[in-house]
Amino acid sequence: MNATPVIAIHGGAGTILRSAMNTETEARYHAALAEILRAGERILADGGSALDAVTEAVRLLEDCPLFNAGHGAVFTAAGTHELDASVMDGATLDAGSISCVTRVKNPVLAARRVLDVSDHVMFTAEGAEAFAQAQRLEFVDPSYFRTEARYEQWLKARGTSRTMLDHDAQTFAFSNTPPEDDPIDPAKKFGTVGAVALDAHGHVAAATSTGGITNKQAGRVGDAPLIGAGCYANDATCAVSTTGTGEMFIRMLAAYDVSAQMEYRGVSLEAAASDVVMNKLPRIEGRGGLVAVDAQGNVALTFNTEGMYRGYARVGEPPVTAIYR
């Protein structure tokens, strides 16, 4: 008998301080996470696929300006927006990915179309946009991605050599940012969104999306669109979506490592996730976290920072959301 379907999501990790978070802002994050979880849960409750559930959850995260993906993406050093996304189907090991797009409204939908219709796994920049246009996906003016909170972050970082990971960048600008922004230390916020799910058929899937890091060099690609680093799914083991210092997650192949430890060491999802996030990543100064689910319906929400926007929902049960450690 298959386990109860479940979906888990994250909205980034970092130095998320309870002392700096006002009640209204905190409630806004909890409400957004719960609403998105309910949308994914409805798909699973209706017998929909894990792949559809994670795609929809990440699309909604991209549309929410509280998170660094889609509307609300951070600025590059050039004052532009470059967006990345990936999806993976644990049933088939099919995957789709796009990076450095500037006008695709929902990058996760473009990544999903790569998975569905292309012989390739990844497109980037102009090629990714040409593919998305051929698939008749929605395009927007780049100004759509801008929010005042992200712009203020960029103004404070502009002209320096410093890049700032989103949920840390917030506190840097907190003294004069709008209330929709969240308070986080400037060097320690990792702004990626993601989702993992197990469906009624026993299949798992993962999706990840990001606007990158504040003041990043144009053309930089992090872990979010890289299969095995920021996103991985295999029915034999688990589905994983990560958020953190992208370069370190790439070097560690963090998402795949969770799956590999389950397959080759025979350890549990929780043990594998904990080893990667709490032991291996810190050795190379990797900070952040991940959400993961296995074929038995176990969920891991593991992070080595002060907080991670996160939650999960099992079919038939109310969503559970959390922010702090």
FENMO-V384398 format. One record per residue. N is the residue number from 1. RES is the residue in one letter. OMEGA is omega in whole degrees, -180 to 180 (* if undefined). NEAR is the number of other ideal C-beta (glycine too) atoms within 10 Angstrom. Layout:
# FENMO-V384398
{{N,RES,OMEGA,NEAR} {N,RES,OMEGA,NEAR}}
This chain:
# FENMO-V384398
{{1,M,-179,4} {2,N,177,13} {3,A,176,15} {4,T,179,13} {5,P,-177,27} {6,V,175,26} {7,I,175,33} {8,A,-179,29} {9,I,170,30} {10,H,178,29} {11,G,179,28} {12,G,-179,33} {13,A,177,34} {14,G,-179,32} {15,T,-177,22} {16,I,-169,29} {17,L,177,17} {18,R,-177,12} {19,S,-178,5} {20,A,-175,15} {21,M,177,19} {22,N,-173,11} {23,T,-178,7} {24,E,180,9} {25,T,179,16} {26,E,-180,16} {27,A,180,11} {28,R,178,16} {29,Y,179,22} {30,H,-178,16} {31,A,180,12} {32,A,179,20} {33,L,-178,27} {34,A,-180,16} {35,E,-180,13} {36,I,176,28} {37,L,180,25} {38,R,179,15} {39,A,178,16} {40,G,180,30} {41,E,180,24} {42,R,178,15} {43,I,-179,23} {44,L,-180,23} {45,A,179,16} {46,D,180,11} {47,G,180,10} {48,G,-175,18} {49,S,173,18} {50,A,-180,33} {51,L,178,28} {52,D,-178,17} {53,A,-178,29} {54,V,178,35} {55,T,-179,26} {56,E,180,23} {57,A,-179,29} {58,V,175,33} {59,R,180,25} {60,L,175,22} {61,L,177,31} {62,E,-178,28} {63,D,-176,15} {64,C,-176,21} {65,P,177,20} {66,L,-172,22} {67,F,-176,32} {68,N,176,34} {69,A,-178,33} {70,G,179,29} {71,H,-174,20} {72,G,179,25} {73,A,-179,31} {74,V,-179,32} {75,F,171,24} {76,T,177,23} {77,A,-180,19} {78,A,-180,13} {79,G,-180,14} {80,T,175,13} {81,H,175,23} {82,E,-171,26} {83,L,-178,30} {84,D,175,32} {85,A,177,36} {86,S,175,36} {87,V,177,33} {88,M,-179,31} {89,D,-178,25} {90,G,-179,29} {91,A,-173,17} {92,T,-171,14} {93,L,172,13} {94,D,-180,17} {95,A,176,20} {96,G,-175,30} {97,S,173,28} {98,I,179,30} {99,S,174,26} {100,C,173,23} {101,V,-174,27} {102,T,-176,20} {103,R,179,17} {104,V,-175,25} {105,K,-178,20} {106,N,-179,25} {107,P,-179,33} {108,V,178,32} {109,L,176,23} {110,A,177,26} {111,A,179,35} {112,R,179,27} {113,R,174,20} {114,V,179,25} {115,L,-172,22} {116,D,-167,13} {117,V,-174,11} {118,S,172,14} {119,D,-177,5} {120,H,177,11} {121,V,-171,16} {122,M,170,20} {123,F,180,24} {124,T,171,18} {125,A,-175,15} {126,E,179,11} {127,G,178,15} {128,A,-180,26} {129,E,177,20} {130,A,177,11} {131,F,-179,22} {132,A,179,25} {133,Q,178,13} {134,A,178,10} {135,Q,177,16} {136,R,175,8} {137,L,-175,19} {138,E,175,11} {139,F,179,14} {140,V,170,14} {141,D,-179,9} {142,P,179,13} {143,S,178,7} {144,Y,-174,13} {145,F,-174,26} {146,R,163,19} {147,T,-179,19} {148,E,-180,12} {149,A,-180,22} {150,R,179,27} {151,Y,178,15} {152,E,176,20} {153,Q,-175,29} {154,W,179,20} {155,L,-179,12} {156,K,-179,20} {157,A,-174,23} {158,R,178,14} {159,G,175,9} {160,T,177,10} {161,S,-173,8} {162,R,167,15} {163,T,-176,18} {164,M,179,27} {165,L,-157,33} {166,D,-175,30} {167,H,171,32} {168,D,-177,27} {169,A,-174,35} {170,Q,-178,32} {171,T,177,23} {172,F,-177,22} {173,A,-166,24} {174,F,-174,19} {175,S,-180,9} {176,N,177,8} {177,T,-180,22} {178,P,-175,11} {179,P,179,10} {180,E,-180,16} {181,D,-177,23} {182,D,-171,31} {183,P,-177,23} {184,I,-179,32} {185,D,-167,22} {186,P,-177,22} {187,A,-166,16} {188,K,176,23} {189,K,-174,35} {190,F,-169,32} {191,G,174,33} {192,T,172,36} {193,V,180,33} {194,G,179,35} {195,A,172,34} {196,V,-179,37} {197,A,170,34} {198,L,-179,32} {199,D,-175,25} {200,A,-180,17} {201,H,179,13} {202,G,-179,17} {203,H,177,21} {204,V,178,30} {205,A,179,31} {206,A,175,35} {207,A,-178,36} {208,T,180,40} {209,S,-179,33} {210,T,169,34} {211,G,178,29} {212,G,-179,30} {213,I,-179,27} {214,T,176,30} {215,N,178,23} {216,K,174,22} {217,Q,179,12} {218,A,-180,13} {219,G,178,12} {220,R,176,17} {221,V,178,21} {222,G,-175,26} {223,D,-170,30} {224,A,-178,32} {225,P,-175,31} {226,L,179,24} {227,I,-178,22} {228,G,179,21} {229,A,-178,26} {230,G,-175,33} {231,C,176,34} {232,Y,177,33} {233,A,179,33} {234,N,-180,23} {235,D,-178,20} {236,A,-176,12} {237,T,-170,23} {238,C,170,31} {239,A,-174,35} {240,V,168,35} {241,S,-173,34} {242,T,173,36} {243,T,-180,37} {244,G,177,30} {245,T,-168,23} {246,G,-179,29} {247,E,180,17} {248,M,178,20} {249,F,175,31} {250,I,-177,17} {251,R,-178,14} {252,M,-172,23} {253,L,-165,19} {254,A,-177,28} {255,A,180,32} {256,Y,-177,19} {257,D,177,22} {258,V,179,30} {259,S,-177,24} {260,A,179,17} {261,Q,177,22} {262,M,-176,21} {263,E,-172,14} {264,Y,179,9} {265,R,-180,11} {266,G,-179,9} {267,V,180,15} {268,S,176,16} {269,L,-177,25} {270,E,-179,15} {271,A,-180,15} {272,A,180,26} {273,A,-179,29} {274,S,-179,18} {275,D,-179,17} {276,V,-172,29} {277,V,-173,29} {278,M,-177,13} {279,N,-170,10} {280,K,-179,16} {281,L,-180,25} {282,P,179,12} {283,R,177,9} {284,I,178,12} {285,E,176,9} {286,G,-179,22} {287,R,179,25} {288,G,-177,30} {289,G,-179,30} {290,L,166,32} {291,V,-177,28} {292,A,177,32} {293,V,177,32} {294,D,-174,29} {295,A,176,19} {296,Q,180,12} {297,G,174,17} {298,N,-179,16} {299,V,173,23} {300,A,176,25} {301,L,-165,20} {302,T,-180,24} {303,F,-179,26} {304,N,178,19} {305,T,-179,26} {306,E,179,21} {307,G,173,23} {308,M,174,27} {309,Y,-171,29} {310,R,175,25} {311,G,176,24} {312,Y,178,26} {313,A,172,30} {314,R,180,21} {315,V,179,18} {316,G,180,9} {317,E,178,11} {318,P,179,11} {319,P,175,19} {320,V,180,16} {321,T,-179,21} {322,A,-180,15} {323,I,-171,19} {324,Y,-180,12} {325,R,*,11}}
